[in-house]
């Protein structure tokens, strides 16, 4: 495993749509392992492959309940609404208020290509939505209901 550089706002790759993963091989496993290590080191709760400069539809998430790897994720169900503060490892020090679903279901493949369905509520639902947005070139700042604030 190795730490990867996190792409910062201003890099055009963050606005690009990621490509579907079709090969489930050692390169993918290495990417996922590196993303996990990078996310943990950066004290994040989620990281999309595009944030480490790789345009593949892959994300890792760990909101404290469980660690998940989502390949080719799609939100299949949304319920309720939550308004809350969001930040991003690609926009260090910037935070803003967004509205996300309270509950979501996500269909995704695991690292071996098997399709699975994951349900998440609260922070985990917010995380699913935030990271899947990254795969479509969308930053949380495009979903703000209040202007972002910088924190020291």
MARNUVO-882037 format. One line per 4 residues: number of its first residue (from 1); their letters; for each residue x, y, z of C-alpha. Coordinates in steps of 0.05 Angstrom, whole numbers, plus 5000, padded with zeros to 4 digits. Layout:
BEGIN
NUM> a> X,Y,Z; ...
END
This chain:
BEGIN
1> xxxx> 5000,5000,5000; 5022,5071,4987; 4998,5141,5001; 4973,5178,4940
5> xxxx> 4969,5253,4929; 4900,5282,4938; 4879,5325,4879; 4859,5395,4901
9> xxxx> 4805,5442,4875; 4827,5478,4812; 4851,5413,4779; 4806,5401,4719
13> xxxx> 4803,5326,4732; 4755,5339,4790; 4702,5363,4741; 4706,5301,4696
17> xxxx> 4661,5241,4696; 4695,5176,4717; 4694,5114,4674; 4661,5048,4692
21> xxxx> 4708,4995,4722; 4709,4933,4677; 4772,4899,4700; 4774,4871,4770
25> xxxx> 4848,4857,4777; 4910,4871,4818; 4914,4943,4793; 4844,4956,4820
29> xxxx> 4861,4922,4886; 4924,4965,4893; 4884,5028,4878; 4831,5010,4931
33> xxxx> 4885,4994,4983; 4922,5059,4968; 4857,5099,4972; 4840,5069,5040
37> xxxx> 4909,5086,5067; 4906,5156,5037; 4837,5169,5066; 4857,5146,5135
41> xxxx> 4922,5187,5135; 4882,5249,5113; 4831,5237,5168; 4774,5231,5118
45> xxxx> 4710,5190,5117; 4708,5179,5042; 4752,5184,4980; 4736,5175,4906
49> xxxx> 4788,5150,4856; 4784,5216,4818; 4810,5250,4881; 4875,5212,4872
53> xxxx> 4877,5227,4798; 4845,5163,4772; 4781,5169,4730; 4750,5103,4752
57> xxxx> 4682,5094,4786; 4710,5071,4853; 4702,5100,4923; 4722,5080,4993
61> xxxx> 4681,5100,5054; 4690,5093,5129; 4644,5135,5172; 4662,5096,5235
65> xxxx> 4610,5041,5228; 4642,5000,5173; 4693,5004,5116; 4664,4998,5046
69> xxxx> 4692,4995,4976; 4641,5014,4923; 4656,4999,4850; 4609,5028,4797
73> xxxx> 4561,5052,4851; 4490,5075,4836; 4440,5105,4885; 4376,5064,4877
77> xxxx> 4334,5093,4933; 4330,5159,4972; 4286,5177,5031; 4279,5237,5075
81> xxxx> 4324,5298,5079; 4381,5322,5122; 4415,5389,5122; 4486,5389,5147
85> xxxx> 4557,5413,5143; 4602,5383,5090; 4676,5387,5074; 4722,5352,5025
89> xxxx> 4794,5328,5024; 4801,5362,4956; 4779,5429,4986; 4819,5433,5050
93> xxxx> 4791,5482,5101; 4726,5495,5063; 4659,5475,5093; 4587,5490,5074
97> xxxx> 4516,5467,5087; 4483,5419,5038; 4418,5381,5036; 4424,5306,5025
101> xxxx> 4377,5247,5033; 4371,5219,5104; 4371,5147,5078; 4399,5117,5014
105> xxxx> 4409,5050,4982; 4468,5040,4937; 4479,4983,4888; 4554,4972,4875
109> xxxx> 4604,4919,4859; 4656,4897,4910; 4730,4889,4892; 4716,4820,4863
113> xxxx> 4660,4845,4817; 4602,4817,4858; 4541,4863,4860; 4518,4883,4930
117> xxxx> 4466,4930,4959; 4485,4976,5017; 4438,5019,5059; 4462,5080,5096
121> xxxx> 4431,5132,5141; 4454,5200,5167; 4529,5211,5158; 4537,5147,5117
125> xxxx> 4481,5168,5069; 4514,5237,5063; 4581,5203,5049; 4551,5157,4995
129> xxxx> 4521,5217,4959; 4583,5261,4966; 4631,5208,4938; 4584,5186,4882
133> xxxx> 4578,5259,4863; 4654,5261,4855; 4648,5205,4803; 4603,5250,4762
137> xxxx> 4649,5311,4768; 4606,5346,4821; 4636,5379,4883; 4597,5392,4946
141> xxxx> 4605,5467,4934; 4557,5458,4875; 4503,5435,4923; 4509,5488,4977
145> xxxx> 4449,5519,5011; 4496,5567,5047; 4562,5597,5026; 4624,5557,5046
149> xxxx> 4664,5579,5106; 4739,5571,5116; 4761,5544,5183; 4829,5552,5214
END
